[in-house]
Amino acid sequence: MKMVIDHHMYIIGGTSEGEIFRDPDKIGTFLTDKTCETCCTYNMLKLTKQLFMHDPKAEYMDYYERGLYNHILASQHDQSNHGFTTYFVPLKPGAKKRYSNDYHSFSCCHGTGMENHTKYGECIYFHKNDTLWINLFIPSELTWKRKNITIRQETGFPEEQGSTFIIGGNQTFSIKIRRPFWAQDGFSIRINDVVQSKSTEPGTYVTIHRNWRDGDKISVDLPFQYRVEYTPDVTDVGGIMYGPVLLGGENINSLVILNLDHSNLMNLFIEDENDPLHFTFQGISFQPFYRIHDTPYSVYFNIPQ
């Protein structure tokens, strides 16, 4: 897993170019229309789940979240009649996603592609003995039968920068809430509106042991910040992340130069007041890559360091 993530991963969490692992750390060199075979990420998420079950590290779920939102969610055309999915997800600047159709397109990625979108609830929660792990911020309801407990997660994440958990039942146990690696300044946890003084580092779990009561409410604040993630091999080529979400530029036909003030990223992108994840910068419309379907786009840009 470390070999793949550290040396062969594109910014969406996907891997491979033309179904092949190229030389280690050759990412910017291979921005083509045959990057990121979708079933590679399908398998990486399965591997991540199994590794987490043996060794529950937050870094596994940090990767899982990246691949889930920026590749798997981005691999299905949510406006298509029959949920068409992708084989490759091209990351060449100016590319367009190519989706399956009913009768004239089929690959392994279209078979696993049908499975991908039934699995969004698969890794939100794990438990062992008297400990519950909360890994993903997805609206859901957990029934923990052995403890006679329910937990309802209410969130609009990632459109909402946080999540709320409502406990049903009375029981004593520990909850471990993932603090993502990208959750820097402003991260906080409140229980029944009381801020918890739990000091943790990004990329770890916050552990709360408590005699939980019916109706207890946990609120997690997850402020997003912008960051640029560069390719390891091509200087000044990178993509823009906003919290866990990769931003794609729409209606772009070639590699574009973005002149960013790296010390002031939070004030460069103009947010649409009606859409918290739609921005403009340098006259380009940016939104989450998973929303872009039928227009040419770029997720990699020339960004001088």
SULRA-V35052 format. One record per pair of residues at least 24 apart in sequence whose ideal C-beta (glycine too) atoms are under 6 Angstrom apart, sorted by the first residue. I is the first residue (numbers start at 0). GAP is how many residues later the second one is. Records with the same first field share a line. If there is no record, write none. Layout:
I->GAP / GAP
This chain:
0->46
4->58
9->25 / 26 / 81
10->218 / 228 / 235
11->58 / 59 / 234
12->28 / 53 / 54 / 57 / 58
13->27 / 57
14->25
15->24
24->207 / 208
25->207
26->204 / 205
27->203 / 205 / 206 / 209
28->204
30->60 / 61 / 269
31->60
32->57 / 59 / 62
33->54
34->55 / 56
35->53
36->51
37->37 / 48 / 71
38->69 / 70 / 73
40->26 / 30
41->70 / 74
48->74
55->77
57->120 / 145 / 146 / 147
60->74 / 117
61->118 / 119
63->59
64->179
68->175
69->176 / 219
71->44
72->217
73->215 / 216
75->41
76->216
84->25 / 28
92->161 / 162 / 205
93->158 / 159 / 160 / 202
95->200
129->43
130->43
131->43
132->43
133->43
134->43
136->26
146->24
157->87
158->117 / 118
160->61 / 62 / 63
161->58 / 59 / 60
162->57
163->55
164->53
165->51
166->45 / 49
168->45
169->43 / 44
170->41
171->39
173->33 / 35
174->33
175->29 / 31
176->29
177->27
178->25 / 27
181->61
182->39
183->41
185->37
187->33
188->31
189->29
190->27
191->25
225->39
227->75
235->66 / 67 / 68 / 69
236->63
237->65
238->60 / 61
244->43
245->43 / 53
246->39
247->41 / 44 / 49 / 51
248->35 / 37 / 49
249->35 / 45 / 47
250->44
251->45 / 46
252->43
254->47
255->45
256->45
257->43 / 45
259->43
